[in-house]
Amino acid sequence: MCAVQDVRDEGLARGGDLPFELLEKILAECGPHQPVADLLGGEPLLYRHLGDAVKLACRRNVLGVVTTNGLKLKEKAAELVEANLPVLQVSLDGWDEPSQTERGLVKGSFERLCEGVRAVQQARGKRPFPMIRVLTAITRANHTHLDRIQSVVAALGVSSWGVSNYFYINRNAHQRHQSFALVNGLSGSPQSTLLVYFELSYLSIYLIFFR
């Protein structure tokens, strides 16, 4: 769903995963500003240094967030809890196995995701962290069934649910995006959709890992 294919292609061309040394440099430079660092994908749970990355963020006074599809969450639950991850975000776009499978064409993804969330809840025990947040992208397949997804979120005992709306951009918006990118030295394109993030009270850093 995320419009990061160009970035993924560039990263894969360089050889894959984000070097941990670069991550250390980024967190050291941004730490004094107390940012939120969202470790997302690709799929961050495939990143072999993820636990160390979360610990490093804590030491650098950075609020670490991991955003995942949840497929390997059960295996990584204990590691994330032990690393003192503050916020865990899990993508859920369906309300049962068939609807979630339609999202990424991965059989068994719905149950694996739910098992992963429960594993994190069990691993953290009575501790408040990581705070678990479910994220849903509105699609043609689920837009009339958001109430069903909300019921799944509630049944999992998760109290935070974020819903994102993707929309097509018009020619004027595309031209303004290109002008902004040119002025600020940015690469890439908005592709076919544009997702707008509103971050009002803090600086957000999006760290992309490749696989």
N, CA and C of each residue as an Amber inpcrd file, in Angstrom:
protein
   633
   0.8220000  -1.2040000   0.0000000   0.0000000   0.0000000   0.0000000
   0.8590000   1.2580000   0.0000000   1.9660000   1.2210000   0.7280000
   2.7790000   2.4280000   0.8510000   3.4900000   2.7340000  -0.4640000
   3.5600000   4.0250000  -0.7860000   4.1760000   4.4400000  -2.0460000
   5.6850000   4.5460000  -1.8810000   6.3380000   3.4140000  -1.6670000
   7.7830000   3.4150000  -1.4420000   8.5050000   2.4700000  -2.4000000
   7.8530000   2.0760000  -3.4910000   8.4680000   1.1010000  -4.3910000
   9.7800000   1.6100000  -4.9780000   9.8270000   2.8950000  -5.3450000
  11.0700000   3.4460000  -5.8820000  12.2000000   3.3410000  -4.8640000
  11.8750000   3.6350000  -3.6050000  12.8780000   3.5710000  -2.5470000
  13.3280000   2.1390000  -2.3230000  12.3810000   1.2110000  -2.3400000
  12.7320000  -0.2000000  -2.1760000  13.6730000  -0.6470000  -3.2910000
  13.3530000  -0.2620000  -4.5170000  14.1860000  -0.6620000  -5.6540000
  15.6050000  -0.1250000  -5.5010000  15.7100000   1.1330000  -5.0510000
  17.0350000   1.7200000  -4.8490000  17.7940000   0.9780000  -3.7600000
  17.1040000   0.6350000  -2.6880000  17.7510000  -0.0760000  -1.5860000
  18.2020000  -1.4630000  -1.9860000  17.3610000  -2.1650000  -2.7210000
  17.7330000  -3.5020000  -3.1740000  18.9120000  -3.4490000  -4.1280000
  18.9680000  -2.3950000  -4.9310000  20.0890000  -2.2350000  -5.8580000
  21.3990000  -2.0310000  -5.1020000  21.3130000  -1.4550000  -3.8910000
  22.5100000  -1.2360000  -3.0770000  22.8980000  -2.4730000  -2.2850000
  22.0550000  -3.5020000  -2.2930000  22.4390000  -4.7290000  -1.6100000
  21.5350000  -5.1640000  -0.4830000  20.4300000  -4.4780000  -0.2630000
  19.4700000  -4.9720000   0.7220000  19.3230000  -4.1290000   1.9530000
  19.5360000  -4.7400000   3.1310000  19.2230000  -4.1110000   4.4050000
  19.9660000  -2.8100000   4.6500000  19.3070000  -1.9290000   5.4020000
  19.9260000  -0.6980000   5.8600000  21.0950000  -1.0500000   6.7820000
  22.3010000  -0.5730000   6.4960000  23.4510000  -0.8720000   7.3590000
  23.2100000  -0.3350000   8.7710000  23.5460000  -1.1390000   9.7740000
  23.3130000  -0.7170000  11.1530000  24.1310000   0.5220000  11.4980000
  25.3120000   0.6540000  10.8890000  26.1480000   1.8260000  11.1360000
  25.4420000   3.1110000  10.7010000  24.6870000   3.0370000   9.5970000
  23.9400000   4.1970000   9.1370000  22.8010000   4.5060000  10.1030000
  22.1670000   3.4660000  10.6120000  21.1050000   3.6570000  11.5910000
  21.6470000   4.3470000  12.8480000  22.8100000   3.9130000  13.3100000
  23.4440000   4.5440000  14.4710000  23.6820000   6.0310000  14.2130000
  24.1600000   6.3470000  13.0210000  24.4450000   7.7370000  12.6560000
  23.1670000   8.5720000  12.6510000  22.0980000   8.0270000  12.0760000
  20.8230000   8.7410000  11.9940000  20.2760000   9.0290000  13.3870000
  20.2700000   8.0100000  14.2470000  19.7120000   8.1850000  15.5840000
  20.5560000   9.1330000  16.4280000  21.8820000   9.1080000  16.2250000
  22.7560000  10.0230000  16.9550000  22.4800000  11.4700000  16.5630000
  22.2420000  11.7020000  15.2760000  22.0120000  13.0640000  14.7930000
  20.6370000  13.5960000  15.1800000  19.6440000  12.7350000  15.1790000
  18.2850000  13.2250000  15.4500000  17.9090000  13.1320000  16.9230000
  18.6730000  12.3800000  17.7160000  18.3580000  12.1800000  19.1190000
  18.1090000  13.4530000  19.9100000  18.9460000  14.4990000  19.7540000
  18.7290000  15.7290000  20.5280000  17.3720000  16.3840000  20.2910000
  16.7120000  16.0450000  19.1830000  15.4090000  16.6410000  18.8560000
  14.2440000  15.8030000  19.3860000  14.5610000  14.6810000  20.0380000
  13.5560000  13.7910000  20.6180000  12.4680000  13.4020000  19.6090000
  12.8540000  12.8090000  18.4910000  11.8630000  12.4690000  17.4620000
  11.1740000  11.1370000  17.7280000  10.1710000  10.8700000  16.9220000
   9.5810000   9.5440000  16.8170000  10.2140000   8.8760000  15.6020000
  10.7700000   7.6780000  15.7700000  11.3800000   6.9490000  14.6550000
  10.5250000   5.7290000  14.3530000   9.8970000   5.7220000  13.1810000
   9.0370000   4.6230000  12.7720000   9.8520000   3.6610000  11.9250000
  10.1130000   2.4710000  12.4520000  10.8550000   1.4450000  11.7290000
   9.8400000   0.6230000  10.9510000   9.8190000   0.8480000   9.6390000
   8.8090000   0.1820000   8.8200000   9.4500000  -0.4300000   7.5880000
   8.6410000  -0.8410000   6.5970000   9.1720000  -1.7160000   5.5800000
   9.1300000  -1.2340000   4.1630000   9.4090000  -2.2100000   3.3490000
   9.6740000  -3.6480000   3.5560000   8.9420000  -4.2040000   4.7560000
   9.5960000  -5.1120000   5.4520000   9.0610000  -5.7000000   6.6730000
  10.1380000  -5.6790000   7.7460000   9.9900000  -4.8270000   8.7510000
  11.0540000  -4.6480000   9.7370000  11.3730000  -5.8950000  10.5580000
  10.4090000  -6.8100000  10.7150000  10.6910000  -8.0050000  11.5050000
  11.6670000  -8.9460000  10.7990000  11.9850000  -8.6660000   9.5310000
  13.0130000  -9.4320000   8.8270000  14.4030000  -8.8430000   9.0480000
  14.4540000  -7.6600000   9.6330000  15.7300000  -6.9780000   9.8440000
  16.4560000  -7.6290000  11.0180000  17.6220000  -8.1770000  10.7800000
  18.2990000  -8.9790000  11.8000000  18.7830000  -8.1540000  12.9920000
  18.8490000  -6.8300000  12.8340000  19.2990000  -5.9710000  13.9270000
  18.1510000  -5.2250000  14.5980000  16.9160000  -5.6900000  14.4110000
  15.7750000  -4.9060000  14.8740000  15.7910000  -4.6890000  16.3850000
  16.0510000  -5.7470000  17.1510000  16.1010000  -5.6000000  18.5990000
  17.1500000  -4.5890000  19.0340000  18.3190000  -4.6570000  18.4190000
  19.3860000  -3.7010000  18.7350000  18.9900000  -2.2930000  18.3130000
  18.2650000  -2.1780000  17.2100000  17.8280000  -0.8620000  16.7370000
  16.8770000  -0.2230000  17.7350000  15.9550000  -1.0090000  18.2790000
  15.0020000  -0.4940000  19.2620000  15.7330000  -0.0630000  20.5340000
  16.6810000  -0.8870000  20.9920000  17.4570000  -0.5410000  22.1920000
  18.2620000   0.7300000  21.9650000  18.8440000   0.8450000  20.7820000
  19.6360000   2.0280000  20.4670000  18.7650000   3.2820000  20.4590000
  17.5720000   3.1680000  19.9120000  16.6570000   4.3080000  19.8920000
  16.3460000   4.7790000  21.3190000  16.1300000   3.8240000  22.2080000
  15.8460000   4.1810000  23.6050000  17.0290000   4.9170000  24.2170000
  18.2430000   4.4460000  23.9410000  19.4360000   5.0850000  24.5060000
  19.6460000   6.4790000  23.9330000  19.1760000   6.7060000  22.7190000
  19.3530000   7.9980000  22.0590000  18.1980000   8.9580000  22.3190000
  17.3110000   8.5920000  23.2310000  16.1690000   9.4540000  23.5590000
  15.2140000   9.6160000  22.3790000  15.0830000   8.5380000  21.5980000
  14.1970000   8.5130000  20.4360000  13.0320000   7.5680000  20.7320000
  11.8170000   8.0010000  20.4560000  10.6490000   7.1520000  20.6540000
  10.5390000   6.1920000  19.4780000  10.8430000   4.9280000  19.7130000
  10.8370000   3.9400000  18.6420000   9.4650000   3.3330000  18.3940000
   9.1290000   3.1960000  17.1250000   7.8790000   2.5670000  16.7030000
   8.2180000   1.5110000  15.6610000   7.6140000   0.3460000  15.7720000
   7.7650000  -0.6920000  14.7490000   6.4090000  -0.9010000  14.0930000
   6.3650000  -0.7640000  12.7730000   5.1340000  -0.9830000  12.0050000
   5.3220000  -2.2300000  11.1580000   4.4810000  -3.2350000  11.3670000
   4.7010000  -4.5550000  10.7900000   3.4260000  -5.1540000  10.2060000
   3.6010000  -6.1110000   9.2900000   2.4410000  -6.8550000   8.7890000
   2.0490000  -7.9820000   9.7390000   2.8590000  -8.2260000  10.7650000
   2.5020000  -9.1670000  11.8110000   2.7820000 -10.6210000  11.5370000
   3.2940000 -10.9700000  10.3660000   3.4580000 -12.3760000  10.0060000
   4.5210000 -13.0790000  10.8620000   5.5320000 -12.3630000  11.3110000
   6.5740000 -12.9560000  12.1510000   6.5220000 -12.4310000  13.5880000
   5.3990000 -11.8240000  13.9370000   5.2970000 -11.1690000  15.2310000
   5.3460000 -12.1690000  16.3870000   4.7540000 -13.3140000  16.2220000
   4.7680000 -14.3140000  17.2880000   6.1940000 -14.7220000  17.6190000
   7.0250000 -14.8900000  16.6010000   8.4200000 -15.2860000  16.8080000
   9.2260000 -14.1740000  17.4660000   8.8910000 -12.9250000  17.1770000
   9.6830000 -11.7880000  17.6290000   9.1090000 -11.0940000  18.8650000
   7.9990000 -11.5920000  19.3900000   7.3000000 -10.9110000  20.4810000
   8.2020000 -10.6830000  21.6860000   8.8580000 -11.7350000  22.1640000
   9.6980000 -11.6200000  23.3530000  10.8490000 -10.6440000  23.1310000
  11.4500000 -10.6940000  21.9420000  12.5740000  -9.8100000  21.6310000
  12.1540000  -8.3430000  21.6710000  10.9860000  -8.0340000  21.1230000
  10.5130000  -6.6450000  21.1020000  10.1890000  -6.1470000  22.5050000
   9.6000000  -7.0080000  23.3150000   9.2790000  -6.6210000  24.6890000
  10.5570000  -6.4090000  25.4880000  11.5060000  -7.3260000  25.3530000
  12.7670000  -7.2210000  26.0830000  13.5770000  -6.0020000  25.6450000
  13.3770000  -5.5650000  24.3840000  14.0840000  -4.3800000  23.8880000
  13.4240000  -3.0840000  24.3460000  12.3200000  -3.2070000  25.0890000
  11.5720000  -2.0410000  25.5920000  10.9960000  -1.1890000  24.4710000
  10.4540000  -1.8400000  23.4410000   9.7990000  -1.1070000  22.3570000
   8.6100000  -0.3290000  22.9050000   8.5350000   0.9890000  22.6400000
   7.4090000   1.7800000  23.1570000   6.0910000   1.5330000  22.4270000
   6.1430000   1.4890000  21.0700000   4.9030000   1.4130000  20.2880000
   5.0430000   0.3630000  19.1850000   4.0580000  -0.5110000  19.1030000
   3.9990000  -1.5190000  18.0470000   2.7440000  -1.2820000  17.2210000
   2.9030000  -1.1290000  15.9010000   1.7660000  -0.9360000  15.0020000
   1.6630000  -2.1420000  14.0670000   0.4650000  -2.7040000  13.9750000
   0.2390000  -3.9140000  13.1820000  -0.8190000  -3.6260000  12.1240000
  -0.5140000  -3.9430000  10.8730000  -1.4410000  -3.6800000   9.7690000
  -2.4880000  -4.7820000   9.6750000  -3.7450000  -4.3850000   9.7330000
  -4.8650000  -5.3150000   9.6010000  -5.9000000  -4.6840000   8.6830000
  -6.0770000  -5.2670000   7.5010000  -7.0180000  -4.7080000   6.5310000
  -8.2130000  -5.6090000   6.2780000  -8.2830000  -6.7360000   6.9810000
  -9.4070000  -7.6530000   6.8260000 -10.0090000  -8.0050000   8.1700000
 -11.1260000  -8.7170000   8.1550000 -11.8430000  -9.0730000   9.3770000
 -11.8880000 -10.5800000   9.5910000 -11.3860000 -11.3450000   8.5920000
 -11.2980000 -12.7990000   8.7130000 -10.2240000 -13.2830000   7.7480000
 -10.0700000 -14.5820000   7.6550000  -8.9890000 -15.1170000   6.8340000
  -9.1010000 -14.7430000   5.3490000 -10.2500000 -14.9300000   4.7100000
 -10.3360000 -14.5820000   3.2800000 -10.0880000 -13.1000000   2.9940000
 -10.6530000 -12.2310000   3.8150000 -10.5100000 -10.7910000   3.5490000
  -9.0870000 -10.3110000   3.8070000  -8.4170000 -10.8520000   4.8230000
  -7.0330000 -10.4630000   5.0770000  -6.0910000 -11.0610000   4.0330000
  -6.4020000 -12.2580000   3.5690000  -5.5900000 -12.8890000   2.5190000
  -5.6350000 -12.0630000   1.2460000  -6.7880000 -11.4570000   0.9710000
  -6.9260000 -10.6210000  -0.2150000  -5.9750000  -9.4300000  -0.1760000
  -5.6250000  -8.9870000   1.0250000  -4.7350000  -7.8310000   1.1970000
  -3.3510000  -8.1020000   0.6300000  -2.7610000  -9.2580000   0.9510000
  -1.3940000  -9.5220000   0.5190000  -1.1900000 -10.8710000  -0.1150000
  -2.2980000 -11.6080000  -0.3100000  -2.2470000 -12.9320000  -0.9370000
  -1.3660000 -13.9020000  -0.1660000  -1.3670000 -13.7740000   1.1770000
  -0.6120000 -14.6820000   2.0380000  -1.6150000 -15.5170000   2.8310000
  -1.6750000 -16.8000000   2.5510000  -2.6140000 -17.6780000   3.2390000
  -2.2290000 -17.8040000   4.7180000  -3.2330000 -17.7700000   5.5650000
  -2.9940000 -17.9080000   6.9970000  -2.5580000 -16.6280000   7.6700000
  -2.5640000 -15.5230000   6.9250000  -2.0350000 -14.2750000   7.4750000
  -2.8990000 -13.7230000   8.6030000  -4.2000000 -13.9110000   8.5370000
  -5.0780000 -13.3680000   9.5690000  -4.7910000 -14.0120000  10.9230000
  -4.7270000 -15.3250000  10.9510000  -4.4890000 -16.0130000  12.2130000
  -3.0810000 -15.7580000  12.7290000  -2.1060000 -15.7000000  11.8270000
  -0.7310000 -15.4210000  12.2550000  -0.6300000 -14.0320000  12.8700000
  -1.3260000 -13.0770000  12.2870000  -1.3300000 -11.7190000  12.8250000
  -1.9480000 -11.6930000  14.2230000  -3.0890000 -12.3400000  14.3670000
  -3.7640000 -12.3580000  15.6650000  -2.9250000 -13.0770000  16.7160000
  -2.3070000 -14.1840000  16.3320000  -1.4410000 -14.9110000  17.2600000
  -0.2610000 -14.0390000  17.6770000   0.2610000 -13.2460000  16.7420000
   1.3760000 -12.3710000  17.0510000   1.0170000 -11.3130000  18.0710000
  -0.1510000 -10.6990000  17.9000000  -0.6090000  -9.6840000  18.8510000
  -0.7810000 -10.3000000  20.2390000  -1.3940000 -11.4750000  20.2900000
  -1.5850000 -12.1370000  21.5830000  -0.2510000 -12.5190000  22.2230000
   0.7300000 -12.9020000  21.4000000   2.0460000 -13.2580000  21.9270000
   2.7280000 -12.0530000  22.5590000   2.5900000 -10.8840000  21.9420000
   3.1760000  -9.6690000  22.5110000   2.4700000  -9.3240000  23.8220000
   1.1580000  -9.4500000  23.8470000   0.4070000  -9.1580000  25.0690000
   0.8400000 -10.0810000  26.2040000   1.0540000 -11.3450000  25.8830000
   1.4840000 -12.3000000  26.8970000   2.9080000 -12.0060000  27.3590000
   3.7870000 -11.6590000  26.4170000   5.1850000 -11.3980000  26.7600000
   5.3430000 -10.1520000  27.6300000   4.5220000  -9.1520000  27.4150000
   4.6600000  -7.9140000  28.2000000   3.9930000  -8.0230000  29.5610000
   3.1010000  -8.9930000  29.7410000   2.4560000  -9.1870000  31.0280000
   1.6860000  -7.9560000  31.4600000   1.9760000  -7.4610000  32.6580000
   1.2780000  -6.2950000  33.1930000   1.9630000  -4.9870000  32.8180000
   3.0650000  -5.0790000  32.0780000   3.7480000  -3.8590000  31.6510000
   2.9350000  -3.1390000  30.5720000   2.9800000  -1.8260000  30.5240000
   2.1710000  -1.0840000  29.5500000   2.7510000  -1.0690000  28.1390000
   4.0310000  -1.4200000  28.0010000   4.6860000  -1.3090000  26.6950000
   5.1910000  -2.6610000  26.2070000   5.1790000  -2.8520000  24.8680000
   4.8040000  -1.8440000  23.8810000   3.2950000  -1.6160000  23.8170000
   2.9320000  -0.3540000  23.6040000   1.5460000  -0.0440000  23.3080000
   1.2410000  -0.5900000  21.9140000   0.1590000  -1.3290000  21.7880000
  -0.1830000  -1.9520000  20.5030000  -1.2570000  -1.1270000  19.8070000
  -1.0050000  -0.8430000  18.5380000  -1.9580000  -0.0800000  17.7400000
  -2.1900000  -0.8240000  16.4260000  -3.4290000  -1.0480000  16.0760000
  -3.7700000  -1.6850000  14.7980000  -3.9930000  -0.5950000  13.7590000
  -3.4320000  -0.7930000  12.5640000  -3.5820000   0.1550000  11.4650000
  -4.3640000  -0.4900000  10.3320000  -5.3320000   0.2300000   9.7950000
  -6.1400000  -0.2640000   8.6820000  -6.1300000   0.7500000   7.5530000
  -5.8280000   0.2840000   6.3550000  -5.9250000   1.1150000   5.1570000
  -7.2670000   0.8290000   4.4850000  -8.0320000   1.8740000   4.2390000
  -9.3250000   1.7040000   3.5760000  -9.1000000   1.3190000   2.1210000
  -9.7260000   0.2380000   1.6880000  -9.5860000  -0.2520000   0.3170000
 -10.9670000  -0.5130000  -0.2760000 -10.9750000  -0.8370000  -1.5710000
 -12.2360000  -1.1830000  -2.2120000 -12.8410000  -2.4410000  -1.6050000
 -11.9900000  -3.3120000  -1.0610000 -12.4660000  -4.5810000  -0.5180000
 -13.0330000  -4.4510000   0.8910000 -12.5580000  -3.4560000   1.6670000
 -12.9770000  -3.4310000   3.0760000 -13.7630000  -2.1900000   3.4880000
 -13.9740000  -1.2450000   2.5830000 -14.5390000   0.0350000   3.0120000
 -15.9620000  -0.0720000   3.5580000 -16.6740000  -1.1360000   3.1990000
 -18.0310000  -1.3070000   3.7280000 -18.0600000  -2.2400000   4.9340000
 -16.9000000  -2.6660000   5.3900000 -16.8460000  -3.6400000   6.4860000
 -15.9170000  -3.1920000   7.6140000 -15.7250000  -1.8850000   7.7590000
 -14.8250000  -1.3950000   8.7950000 -15.3330000  -1.7610000  10.1930000
 -16.6390000  -1.8880000  10.3550000 -17.1800000  -2.2790000  11.6560000
 -16.7260000  -3.6770000  12.0450000 -16.5780000  -4.5540000  11.0440000
 -16.1070000  -5.9130000  11.3280000 -14.6520000  -5.9070000  11.7710000
 -13.8570000  -5.0570000  11.1210000 -12.4520000  -4.9530000  11.5110000
 -12.3440000  -4.3950000  12.9240000 -13.1780000  -3.3990000  13.2350000
 -13.1650000  -2.8320000  14.5760000 -13.5220000  -3.8930000  15.6170000
 -14.4190000  -4.7890000  15.2750000 -14.7920000  -5.8620000  16.1990000
 -13.6080000  -6.7880000  16.4610000 -12.8060000  -7.0460000  15.4200000
 -11.6100000  -7.8840000  15.5860000 -10.6070000  -7.1840000  16.4990000
 -10.4150000  -5.8830000  16.2690000  -9.4890000  -5.1020000  17.0950000
  -9.9230000  -5.1580000  18.5590000 -11.2110000  -4.9850000  18.8110000
 -11.7320000  -5.0240000  20.1740000 -11.5610000  -6.4110000  20.7890000
 -11.8160000  -7.4520000  19.9970000 -11.6900000  -8.8190000  20.4920000
 -10.2470000  -9.1540000  20.8690000  -9.2910000  -8.5110000  20.2030000
  -7.8780000  -8.7100000  20.5200000  -7.4640000  -7.9360000  21.7690000
  -8.3460000  -7.0930000  22.2730000  -8.0200000  -6.3060000  23.4470000
  -7.1260000  -5.1230000  23.1450000  -7.1570000  -4.6560000  21.8980000
  -6.3480000  -3.5100000  21.4800000  -7.2240000  -2.2620000  21.5170000
  -6.7470000  -1.2230000  22.1910000  -7.5680000  -0.0280000  22.3840000
  -7.2530000   1.0940000  21.3980000  -6.2030000   0.9260000  20.5800000
  -5.8370000   1.9780000  19.6250000  -5.9570000   1.4320000  18.2060000
  -6.7370000   2.1490000  17.3770000  -6.9860000   1.7120000  15.9930000
  -6.8630000   2.9150000  15.0750000  -5.9420000   2.8500000  14.1310000
  -5.7540000   3.9310000  13.1740000  -6.2590000   3.5350000  11.8030000
  -6.9920000   4.4330000  11.1650000  -7.5540000   4.1710000   9.8340000
  -7.0040000   5.2030000   8.8600000  -6.4270000   4.7300000   7.7470000
  -5.8340000   5.6190000   6.7420000  -6.6380000   5.5460000   5.4630000
  -6.8390000   6.6950000   4.8380000  -7.5800000   6.7670000   3.5820000
  -6.6320000   7.1570000   2.4480000  -6.5160000   6.3190000   1.4550000
  -5.7020000   6.6120000   0.2780000  -6.5940000   7.2410000  -0.7880000
  -6.0430000   8.2020000  -1.5200000  -6.8550000   8.8560000  -2.5340000
  -5.9950000   9.1860000  -3.7510000  -6.6270000   9.2030000  -4.9030000
  -5.9200000   9.5490000  -6.1330000  -5.6800000  11.0510000  -6.1940000
  -4.5480000  11.4450000  -6.7320000  -4.2350000  12.8690000  -6.8040000
  -4.5230000  13.3820000  -8.2110000  -4.8660000  14.6530000  -8.2950000
  -5.1540000  15.2490000  -9.5970000  -3.8860000  15.8560000 -10.2010000
  -4.0030000  16.3910000 -11.4050000  -2.8370000  16.9150000 -12.1230000
  -2.1880000  18.0770000 -11.3670000  -3.0060000  18.9550000 -10.7900000
  -2.4610000  20.1030000 -10.0630000  -1.6460000  19.6570000  -8.8490000
  -2.1790000  18.6880000  -8.1020000  -1.4630000  18.1890000  -6.9310000
  -0.1610000  17.5060000  -7.3350000  -0.2090000  16.7970000  -8.4600000
   0.9940000  16.1220000  -8.9450000   2.0710000  17.1400000  -9.3130000
   1.6810000  18.2180000  -9.9820000   2.6390000  19.2460000 -10.3740000
   3.2140000  19.9480000  -9.1520000   2.3860000  20.1970000  -8.1560000
   2.8790000  20.8450000  -6.9360000   3.8290000  19.9260000  -6.1870000
   3.5430000  18.6310000  -6.1960000   4.4480000  17.6620000  -5.5750000
   5.8040000  17.6910000  -6.2680000   5.8030000  17.7330000  -7.5920000
   7.0540000  17.7620000  -8.3420000   7.8360000  19.0390000  -8.0530000
   7.1480000  20.1660000  -7.9450000   7.8140000  21.4270000  -7.6410000
   8.4290000  21.3950000  -6.2470000   7.6920000  20.8420000  -5.2880000
   8.1950000  20.7340000  -3.9190000   9.4260000  19.8350000  -3.8770000
   9.3630000  18.7150000  -4.5980000  10.4970000  17.7890000  -4.6310000
  11.7150000  18.4480000  -5.2480000  11.5040000  19.2330000  -6.2910000
  12.6190000  19.9000000  -6.9600000  13.2770000  20.9230000  -6.0390000
  12.4640000  21.7200000  -5.3580000  12.9910000  22.7550000  -4.4710000
  13.7500000  22.1440000  -3.2950000  13.2660000  21.0030000  -2.7940000
  13.8470000  20.4100000  -1.5980000  14.8010000  19.2560000  -1.8920000
  15.0870000  19.0350000  -3.1800000  16.0570000  18.0080000  -3.5420000
  15.6060000  16.5960000  -3.2600000  14.2950000  16.3300000  -3.3940000
  13.7530000  15.0010000  -3.1330000  13.6540000  14.2070000  -4.4230000
  13.7470000  12.8830000  -4.2940000  13.5920000  12.0090000  -5.4580000
  12.3150000  11.2040000  -5.3040000  11.9620000  10.4390000  -6.3250000
  10.7700000   9.6190000  -6.2630000   9.5520000  10.3770000  -6.7560000
   8.4170000   9.6910000  -6.7440000   7.1770000  10.2950000  -7.2370000
   6.0340000   9.8860000  -6.3320000   4.8990000  10.5700000  -6.4340000
   3.7460000  10.1730000  -5.6440000   3.0930000   8.9110000  -6.1680000
   3.5700000   8.3890000  -7.3010000   3.0060000   7.2140000  -7.9470000
   1.5070000   7.4110000  -8.1310000   0.7040000   6.4010000  -7.9140000
  -0.7220000   6.5280000  -8.2360000  -1.5480000   7.0310000  -7.0660000
  -0.9970000   6.9680000  -5.8680000  -1.7480000   7.4150000  -4.6990000
  -0.8530000   8.2330000  -3.8040000  -1.4970000   8.9610000  -2.9000000
  -0.7610000   9.8100000  -1.9770000  -1.3430000   9.6370000  -0.5840000
  -0.4890000   9.3340000   0.3760000  -0.9290000   9.2190000   1.7580000
  -0.3550000  10.3970000   2.5290000  -1.2070000  11.1260000   3.2020000
  -0.7800000  12.3100000   3.9290000  -0.6890000  11.9740000   5.4180000
   0.4650000  12.2320000   6.0160000   0.6480000  12.0480000   7.4500000
   0.5690000  13.4140000   8.1280000  -0.2170000  13.5120000   9.1630000
  -0.2780000  14.7320000   9.9400000   0.4240000  14.4770000  11.2720000
   1.5820000  15.0630000  11.4520000   2.3270000  14.9330000  12.6960000
   2.3930000  16.3160000  13.3220000   1.6330000  16.5380000  14.3750000
   1.4380000  17.8850000  14.9000000   2.4090000  18.2540000  16.0110000
   2.8120000  17.2820000  16.8150000   3.5340000  17.6510000  18.0320000
   4.9560000  17.1230000  18.0890000   5.3930000  16.4100000  17.0690000
   6.7400000  15.8640000  17.1370000   7.2750000  15.6090000  15.7400000
   8.5830000  15.4700000  15.6800000   9.2490000  15.1440000  14.4310000
   9.1830000  13.6460000  14.2240000   8.7860000  13.2030000  13.0590000
   8.7230000  11.7660000  12.7620000   9.7960000  11.4110000  11.7490000
  10.4860000  10.3210000  12.0150000  11.5020000   9.8030000  11.1170000
  11.0220000   8.4350000  10.6360000  10.9760000   8.2140000   9.3410000
  10.5700000   6.9330000   8.8060000  11.7980000   6.2120000   8.2790000
  12.1790000   5.1140000   8.9360000  13.3440000   4.3380000   8.5700000
  12.8770000   3.1020000   7.8080000  13.3550000   2.9350000   6.5970000
  12.8680000   1.8600000   5.7340000  13.9270000   0.7680000   5.6300000
  13.5160000  -0.4450000   5.9170000  14.4180000  -1.5830000   5.8150000
  14.0390000  -2.4070000   4.5970000  15.0280000  -2.9300000   3.9270000
  14.7950000  -3.6440000   2.6690000  15.0470000  -5.1280000   2.8600000
  14.3030000  -5.9000000   2.0760000  14.5090000  -7.3460000   2.1310000
  14.1790000  -7.9440000   0.7760000
